[in-house]
Amino acid sequence: MFVKVCGLRTSADVDAAVSSGADAVGFVFAASPRQVDPATAGALVAVAGATLTVGVFLGQPVDEVRAIAEATGLGAVQLHGAYPKDAFTALADPRWQLIRAVPYSAPDLRVGAYGDDLLIVDAPKAGSGESWDYASVAGLDGQWLLAGGLTPASVASAAATARARGVDVSSGVESSRGVKDHALIADFVAAARAAAVLSSGRQPPGTASKPT
Ligand SMILES: O=C(O)c1ccccc1NCC(=O)[C@H](O)[C@H](O)COP(=O)(O)O
């Protein structure tokens, strides 16, 4: 089970996620209460060490996404919204993985269809904490993460229902919007690890050969 904790803003948040055993930590560059600036994110990337660092974008131009990824040393770029396949092609780079984040109702849920290394299947509004019908994606193949409204209490059953190989959380490990609760992060990672899922490994194979 691959576990990503998203929307981290402080070095204490990153420490909490890494020490809990998260496989990836996410930093939001989109307009959000969780938004961080590139300088802050660069410092947090250093704190994360070997843990995969993911930059989250929504609607920013490709040139801006690339500039931030280069400046901060991100290990992965996560694109939400209406980025066309050309944007993924333009952003392909051996220095980072490409993550395509889509609502569960998106027309194309094939992993890699846009040249993405990993797919995140999410609620219609990313980062909203809203759950959805996880069973509707239970037939999905490949390397993808389940997101949207997951909590320490729900993650095991949600992952089993969706037959997900990995999970992504933000709202479910917060005490208030944008403020991470470190005990909830630890609870979430432990609950996800305990989930009975199809995967036998922690790292999606599509990410194994890429820099982290
Ligand atoms: O977190 C945000 O505010 C955000 C804003 C714009 C694009 C993406 C955003 N977040 C993405 C995530 O935090 C996760 O990938 C995912 O949506 C999980 O969200 P949640 O339902 O809050 O657990």
The ligand as an SDF file (V2000), in Angstrom:
LIG
                    3D

 23 23  0  0  0  0  0  0  0  0999 V2000
   -5.6500   20.6150   -1.2770 O   0  0  0  0  0  0  0  0  0  0  0  0
   -6.0490   21.5120   -2.0250 C   0  0  0  0  0  0  0  0  0  0  0  0
   -6.5250   22.5510   -1.5690 O   0  0  0  0  0  0  0  0  0  0  0  0
   -5.9560   21.3360   -3.5060 C   0  0  0  0  0  0  0  0  0  0  0  0
   -6.2240   22.4280   -4.3140 C   0  0  0  0  0  0  0  0  0  0  0  0
   -6.1610   22.3140   -5.6910 C   0  0  0  0  0  0  0  0  0  0  0  0
   -5.8050   21.1020   -6.2680 C   0  0  0  0  0  0  0  0  0  0  0  0
   -5.5370   20.0010   -5.4720 C   0  0  0  0  0  0  0  0  0  0  0  0
   -5.6140   20.1160   -4.0890 C   0  0  0  0  0  0  0  0  0  0  0  0
   -5.3710   19.0250   -3.2700 N   0  0  0  0  0  0  0  0  0  0  0  0
   -5.1200   17.7230   -3.7230 C   0  0  0  0  0  0  0  0  0  0  0  0
   -5.0680   16.7770   -2.5650 C   0  0  0  0  0  0  0  0  0  0  0  0
   -4.9060   17.1420   -1.4490 O   0  0  0  0  0  0  0  0  0  0  0  0
   -5.1960   15.3260   -2.7500 C   0  0  0  0  0  0  0  0  0  0  0  0
   -4.5100   14.9680   -3.9100 O   0  0  0  0  0  0  0  0  0  0  0  0
   -6.6230   14.8130   -2.7670 C   0  0  0  0  0  0  0  0  0  0  0  0
   -7.4410   15.6870   -3.4540 O   0  0  0  0  0  0  0  0  0  0  0  0
   -7.1320   14.4520   -1.4030 C   0  0  0  0  0  0  0  0  0  0  0  0
   -7.9700   15.4080   -0.8610 O   0  0  0  0  0  0  0  0  0  0  0  0
   -8.8720   15.1680    0.4440 P   0  0  0  0  0  0  0  0  0  0  0  0
  -10.2240   14.7740    0.0030 O   0  0  0  0  0  0  0  0  0  0  0  0
   -8.8380   16.4850    1.1410 O   0  0  0  0  0  0  0  0  0  0  0  0
   -8.2110   14.0910    1.2620 O   0  0  0  0  0  0  0  0  0  0  0  0
  1  2  2  0
  2  3  1  0
  2  4  1  0
  4  5  1  0
  4  9  2  0
  5  6  2  0
  6  7  1  0
  7  8  2  0
  8  9  1  0
  9 10  1  0
 10 11  1  0
 11 12  1  0
 12 13  2  0
 12 14  1  0
 14 15  1  0
 14 16  1  0
 16 17  1  0
 16 18  1  0
 18 19  1  0
 19 20  1  0
 20 21  2  0
 20 22  1  0
 20 23  1  0
M  END
$$$$
